[in-house]
Amino acid sequence: MTLTAERKRELATQFGASETDTGSTKVQIAQLTERINQLTDHLRQHAGDHHSRRGLLMLVGRRRRFLNYLQRTDLEGYRELVRALGLRK
């Protein structure tokens, strides 16, 4: 259910400055989005899994805070990231 090291490197390469740039805001948002999508698929199959649902809500809140920060600091980067990840505001 978690992200593999290979997938994290791919996301860091795609959204960050380098392959090892896992701490930038854009990379963290991309990784959270990946985990949110995985949990959403899991909850479609296991509707009664309330512990995972709580984890999903916590991840969505964390991603929202990162997105708000990115929007305040780098509006153009925010718009590009939302478009690339297919998120809506």
Steps between C-alpha positions, in 0.01 A plus 500: 500500500794736554711649226800306382844661493498480121167684474623768743806554280278532193283762670807688626649502150174615344403772750825584679839642413674160505442134577591549866288815548229341713451793736372765264136596530406387150651155549329456836165597348554252215586222745198576717278499190636158404426362848155661503415335168615161631293535817196612302521184288542292816192655659290433190557128560493512882228746592501405868868578558454807718860509622624545145230759438633705791851471359370613162337808652823586681697471174250719317530764771879492487494533119256791530739682736791443260289627210402812693866567579603449137220727381619777735867470407503392131168555326621398153660183638176425684298528181741277307499235773119495530476461123767226489345298784143549383386658825218746523461787739 
